[in-house]
């Protein structure tokens, strides 16, 4: 390689590094702000979190879950009582951002369980609306079989996973 080519290569590297250093953000939150402005991602206030036993953080602002029979999404008397207690807590706290998470056990296809989890979450949402919680304050998501609280292949374990969780966000 000629001396001139080596000199040009060194100049290009030095110029490139110098030019890049001028774009460094001094504010540690600049990336978060930039992401929040360019997408619909936002950072909510910090939540108290607990460990779910699998090393994953779980917000401690979950209310009592409701459980469903196998392959069902209708509410039984016990579930309605639990949701009535949850609705009282939601109103007492003045919560305006509620997330309902529909869950299933791991039997059935992934697609079927996503749909069933959504039906469970929608059923809970509709009951909250009947209890006076504004529909605009409630979001639903279905995790299907993706967020089990128990992983054993037993009837007792499967029944714990057939649930809808309510979180105050």
Buried (B, 14 or more C-beta within 10 A) or exposed (E): EEEEEEEEEEEEEEEEEEEEEEEEEEEEEEEEEEEEEEEEEEEEEEEEEEEEEEEEEBBEBBBEBBBBEEEEBEBEEEBBEBBEEBBEEBEEEEBEEBBBBBBBBBBBEEEBBBBBBBBBBBBBBEBBBEBEBEEEEBBBBBBBBEBBBEEEEEEEBBBBBBBBBBBBE
